[in-house]
Amino acid sequence: KTTFFGKYRKNTVSLDVEVREAVNNSSISLRYPKKVSVSVYAGNGERDFIDGTVSSCSFVSPESLSMENGTLYLSDSGRIRRVQGGEVSTIALEPDYLTVNLLRQWNENLYVLTGPWEDDNGDSYYGFLKISEEDAALIYMTDAAMSTISDFTLSEDGTLWFIQQNVGMGMTMLNTLNVNTMESEWIMDLPDGARSMSFDGKGNLYISVPYSGIILRIEP
């Protein structure tokens, strides 16, 4: 048995669920192994942008997470939120039309994949931001009408790797970005639908392709 809670505008919705018989002998997925403790780390369950302590703060839609040295950064419905020392704060981006889709920490810097924005001519762009304690800089920008980036990560040497779909060319590519020189380089073509990526401790890069049901491994 379990109860699901949610909010729609100012209304609270609850749904009681009781599983009497598994479908087609399947197991019930909403369960935790013995001796595993699950608790709320931050957020009071209200959907709002409210900073404060981890128990009193509110999130709207926490998504992309990155933890390093005890500090957690996350994207929250286009905003950057930081959880540090038991406190939650919001980091404002300038210009204020910039939003955040994905974020990663590396070597005390925060790297952000922005959402698309329009310039005065109506052209749409998106890119990568590098945020440090001193400043923030746009290190990569491209046309949002012709391409999308599904995921990115950083290797041990600080090189930024990303999966980019070029709509105009009908191609999916693995690219790198030198975060110091801002130079981008094509590495190889990938199967259509390549989505997520991660490095292991030996420099191997793993890329998931959900549509094909496979995981690729790219060895150095």
N, C-alpha and C positions, 0 to 999 in steps of 0.2 A: 504494500500500500504506500502511496505517496500523495502529496498535494502540491500542485504547481500554482505559483502566484505570479501575477503580472499586473502592469498598470497600462491603461489606455486613457491618455489625457488625464483627467482627474478621477477616473473610475478605477477601482481595484477589482481584479478578476481572480478567482480561485477555481481550481478544478481538482476534484478528488479522483484518483485513479487507483483501481484495485485490479491486479492481474490474477485471474482465476485459473487460467490455463495458457501456457505458452503456445504461440502460433507455430505450427509445423515443428514442434519439439525444439524450438530455438531457445537459447538462454536469455535471461533478462539482463540487459546491458547496464541498467542503472543500479550498480552495486559496487562496493568497495571491499578489497581484500581485508582479512583479519589483521589486526595490529596496525592498520593504516589510519592515521588521524586526518580528517578533512575539516577545515574550518575557514571562515571568512577572513581573508587577510586585510582587505580594505573595502570600504563602501558600506553604506547603511541600507542599501536596497532601494533607495529612492533614485529615480532617473533624473539627474540634474547636474549642472556644473557647479559644484560647491566644494571649495577647498577647506582644509582643516585637518584634524587628526584622522587617522585611518579608520576610526570607529564612527566619526561624525560626517565624513566627506561623502560626496555623491558623484557617481559616474553616469554618463548617458549611454555610451556604447563602447566599453573598453575592448580593444582588439589587439593590435600588434604590440608585443611585449619585448622588452630587452632589459636584462638584469646584469649589472656589473659592479663589483665591489660594494654590494649592499644597497645600491641605488637602482630603483626600478623606473624605467621610462615606458610610457605606453601612449598609443594613439587613442583618443577618445572622441569619436564622431568629428574628426577633422582637427582636433586640438591636441597639443602635447601636454600630458600630465606627468608629474614626477612624484614618486613616493620615496622619501628619504627621511631617516630619523623619526619615523612615526608620523610624519606630516605629509600631506598631499598638497601640491601646488600646481598651478597652470602656467606654462611658459608661452608667452605671447610671441607670435611671429610677425615680422614686419617685412613688406607691407601686409596689412591685416587681411587681404584677400587670399593669402597663402593658407592652404590646409595640408594636413599630413595624412598619408595613406599607410606607409610602413616606416619603421625606424629600427636602427641598430646602433649599439655602442661599440666603440673600439678605441683603445688607448686614450681613455678619458674624453673622447670626442663623441658627439652624437650625429649620426647620419640619417637624413630624413628623405624619403621619397614623397614629394608633394602631390597633391591632387591637381587637376588642370585649372588654369586660370585664363582669362581673356585679356588681351591688350586693347589699346584704344581703337585698333582697326578691326577688332572682332576675331582676331586669330587666337587660337587656343594653344597653350604650352603647358609643360610640366617639367620637373627636373629633380636633381638631388641638392640638398642643402647640407653643408658641414657646419655644425654648431659647436663652438668651444666656449670656454669661460670668458674669452676676450671678445669674440665677435661671431657673426654668422655670415656665410658666404654661399652663393649659388655656384656650384662647381660643375653642373651639367644641366643643359636645357635643350629640349627638343619639341617637335610639333606633336601636340596631343591628338590632332585629327588623323594622323597617319600611323601612330604607334602607341603601344601600351607596355608597361613593365609589370610583370606578375610577381617578381620576388627579387631580392638582392641579399648579398652577404659579403663579408670581408674576410680575406685570407690572412694568414699569420703575418705577412709582410705589409699589411694595410691596403692591399689592392682591393678595390670594390668590384665585385662580379655581379652581373645582373642578366636576367632573362628578358629579352625584348621581342615583342611581336610587331613586325612591320606590316601594317594592314595593306598598304599600297603594293608591296612586293609579294604579299602572301607568304612571308617567311617568319620563322621563329629562330632567334639567334642568341648565342651566348657571347656576351661582351664584357670587357673589363674597363675600368676607369681608374687612372692614376689620380688619387685625390690631391696630390701636390701640384702636378703639372696640368691637371684637368684634361688630359688627353685620353680619348676613348679608343678602344681597339676591338675589332671583331676577332673572336677566337674560333668559333665553329657554328655551323647550322645545327639546329635541334629539331626533333620531331614536333609537329603541330600539337599544341596543348601542353607543352612543358610548363610546369607551374611553380614548384617550390624547390629550394636548394639549400644544402648545408655541407660544410667541410667537416671531416673527421680530424683526429689529431695527427694524421700522417700526410696531410695535404691532398687527400682524395676528395673530389667534389661529387656529391650525390644529387641527382635531379629527378624529381618525380614527374611522370607523364600520366595523369589520371585517365585520359581518354584511351590510352593503350594498355593501361594496367601494368606498367613497368616502372622500374627505378633504374636510372642510368648511373654508372660510376665512371668518372673521368679521372684517370691517374696522372700524376705529374710526370 
